[in-house]
Amino acid sequence: MRRDLKLNVQLKDNIAQLNQEIGEREKAEAERETTLEQFED
């Protein structure tokens, strides 16, 4: 049971890290699109 708990905590940490990375990538993509739009005008 202890091992399950440890794995569960690791899994939650990994999910949190991935969600943060996804958010950072989405922000970077939005900034990239904004930059490209400025060059189109």
Order of alpha helices (4+ residues) and beta strands (2+ residues): alpha
